[in-house]
Amino acid sequence: MSDRVSLPEALIYVMVMVSASDSSMTDKELHSIGEVVKTLPVFSGFDTDDLVLVAQNCGTRLQAENGMSETLNVIAASVPESHRDTAYALAVEIAVADVRVRQEELRMLQMLRDALDLDKLTVAAIERSAQARYRPL
């Protein structure tokens, strides 16, 4: 497998990894991934018909020996510095999609932060923004 993928593919890998981190991809998470891919400008030009194939490719990578660390390496190599905050924001968006963020998702977010080499202020701002958007009544 390649050491790099396109930016849209890498961002989909990020979302799939967060969603699958707790061994269950909920309908809300899957819906959120689909909506993100359909609506965000970073995915303009990406054929949404390829979403399932890209997600399956991510799953195949994850199942390989050292799959998680290798997939994180592919993401880090494929996401330019200018879009690393975008990648983390999408990860957080999927983690909070079903309102309750599980321990496994928190661990995956930590691994993504490290792989993307994000600074603490950026991470805090993204996480705080998600908390504000998804706060229940």
Backbone hydrogen bonds, N-H to C=O, Kabsch-Sander energy under -0.5 kcal/mol:
donor,donor_aa,acceptor,acceptor_aa,energy
10,A,6,S,-2.7
11,L,7,L,-2.4
12,I,8,P,-2.0
13,Y,9,E,-2.6
14,V,10,A,-2.1
15,M,11,L,-2.0
16,V,12,I,-2.8
17,M,13,Y,-2.8
18,V,14,V,-2.0
19,S,15,M,-2.5
20,A,16,V,-2.9
21,S,17,M,-0.9
21,S,18,V,-0.6
22,D,19,S,-0.5
23,S,20,A,-2.3
26,T,24,S,-0.8
30,L,26,T,-2.6
31,H,27,D,-2.7
32,S,28,K,-2.4
33,I,29,E,-2.5
34,G,30,L,-2.2
35,E,31,H,-2.6
36,V,32,S,-2.6
37,V,33,I,-2.4
38,K,34,G,-2.0
39,T,35,E,-1.9
40,L,36,V,-2.4
43,F,40,L,-1.9
44,S,41,P,-2.0
46,F,43,F,-2.4
48,T,46,F,-0.8
50,D,47,D,-2.7
51,L,48,T,-1.4
54,V,50,D,-2.6
55,A,51,L,-2.5
56,Q,52,V,-2.5
57,N,53,L,-2.5
58,C,54,V,-2.2
59,G,55,A,-2.2
60,T,56,Q,-2.5
61,R,57,N,-2.3
62,L,58,C,-2.6
63,Q,59,G,-1.6
64,A,60,T,-0.7
64,A,61,R,-1.0
67,G,64,A,-2.0
70,E,66,N,-2.6
71,T,67,G,-2.4
72,L,68,M,-2.3
73,N,69,S,-2.0
74,V,70,E,-2.1
75,I,71,T,-2.4
76,A,72,L,-2.7
77,A,73,N,-2.2
78,S,74,V,-1.6
79,V,75,I,-2.1
83,H,80,P,-2.3
84,R,81,E,-1.2
87,A,83,H,-2.2
88,Y,84,R,-2.1
89,A,85,D,-2.5
90,L,86,T,-2.3
91,A,87,A,-1.9
92,V,88,Y,-2.5
93,E,89,A,-2.3
94,I,90,L,-2.0
95,A,91,A,-2.2
96,V,92,V,-2.2
97,A,94,I,-0.9
99,V,96,V,-2.3
100,R,98,D,-2.3
101,V,99,V,-0.6
102,R,100,R,-0.6
106,L,102,R,-2.1
107,R,103,Q,-2.2
108,M,104,E,-2.1
109,L,105,E,-2.5
110,Q,106,L,-2.1
111,M,107,R,-2.3
112,L,108,M,-2.4
113,R,109,L,-2.7
114,D,110,Q,-2.1
115,A,111,M,-2.6
116,L,112,L,-2.8
117,D,113,R,-0.7
117,D,114,D,-0.7
118,L,113,R,-1.9
123,V,119,D,-2.1
124,A,120,K,-2.6
125,A,121,L,-2.3
126,I,122,T,-2.4
127,E,123,V,-2.6
128,R,124,A,-2.6
129,S,125,A,-2.2
130,A,126,I,-1.9
131,Q,127,E,-2.2
132,A,128,R,-2.2
133,R,129,S,-2.1
134,Y,130,A,-2.1
135,R,132,A,-0.6
